[in-house]
Amino acid sequence: MHFSQTFGGSEHIRALLTCTTAQGVRSNSAVLLHLSRVLAALTYGNAEKMALLCDHFSSVTDFNKFDFEHSPEDEHKVLKSNSLMLRL
């Protein structure tokens, strides 16, 4: 968790989030994947930064629906993602 607290403030997260809507990023899945990993690492363990991330993607995420209606495949993806985050 210390890692996410050593990199700038919320303004840096906002700046990176604006990149997620850039055509060059959205059309390049590798760049989008790496950007999402960077954002996840920079926000991990920081409630304020995590809230920015959740707010930014709130229009396309439904955590309540996922909590109650996810498939075994969804669960596997979450576990795999968590495993990758722990390695950072």
C-alpha positions in Angstrom: 0.0 0.0 0.0 2.9 2.3 0.6 3.6 2.2 -3.2 0.4 3.9 -4.1 1.0 6.7 -1.5 4.3 7.7 -3.0 3.1 9.0 -6.3 1.5 12.4 -6.5 -2.0 13.4 -5.6 -5.4 13.0 -7.0 -4.7 15.4 -9.8 -2.3 12.8 -11.3 -5.0 10.2 -11.2 -7.4 12.6 -12.9 -4.8 13.3 -15.6 -4.3 9.6 -16.3 -8.1 9.0 -16.4 -8.5 11.6 -19.1 -6.2 9.4 -21.2 -8.7 6.6 -21.1 -11.0 8.5 -23.4 -8.3 9.4 -25.9 -8.8 7.8 -29.3 -5.2 6.6 -29.5 -5.5 4.8 -26.2 -9.0 3.4 -26.7 -8.0 1.9 -30.1 -4.9 0.2 -28.7 -5.8 -2.6 -26.3 -2.2 -3.1 -25.1 -1.9 0.6 -24.1 -5.3 0.5 -22.5 -4.4 -2.6 -20.5 -1.1 -1.1 -19.3 -2.9 2.2 -18.4 -5.5 0.3 -16.4 -2.7 -1.5 -14.5 -0.9 1.7 -13.8 -4.1 3.3 -12.5 -4.8 0.3 -10.3 -1.3 0.3 -8.8 -1.4 4.1 -8.2 -4.8 4.0 -6.5 -4.5 0.8 -4.5 -4.9 1.4 -0.7 -5.7 5.0 -1.1 -9.4 5.7 -0.5 -9.5 9.1 -2.1 -7.7 7.9 -5.3 -9.8 4.8 -5.5 -13.0 6.8 -5.2 -11.9 8.9 -8.2 -11.3 5.7 -10.2 -14.7 4.3 -9.2 -16.5 7.6 -9.9 -14.9 7.8 -13.3 -16.1 4.4 -14.4 -19.4 4.4 -12.5 -21.4 4.8 -15.7 -20.1 1.4 -17.0 -19.8 -0.6 -13.8 -22.5 -2.0 -11.6 -20.7 -3.5 -8.5 -24.0 -4.6 -6.9 -25.0 -6.5 -10.0 -21.5 -8.1 -10.1 -21.6 -9.0 -6.4 -24.9 -10.9 -6.9 -24.9 -12.1 -10.5 -21.3 -12.9 -11.5 -20.3 -16.1 -13.2 -17.5 -18.5 -12.2 -15.6 -17.0 -15.2 -16.0 -13.5 -13.7 -14.8 -14.8 -10.3 -11.7 -16.3 -12.0 -10.9 -13.0 -13.7 -11.2 -11.1 -10.4 -8.9 -13.6 -8.6 -6.4 -13.5 -11.5 -6.4 -9.7 -11.4 -5.9 -9.6 -7.6 -3.0 -12.0 -8.0 -1.4 -9.7 -10.6 -1.9 -6.7 -8.3 -0.1 -8.4 -5.4 2.9 -8.9 -7.6 3.3 -5.2 -8.2 
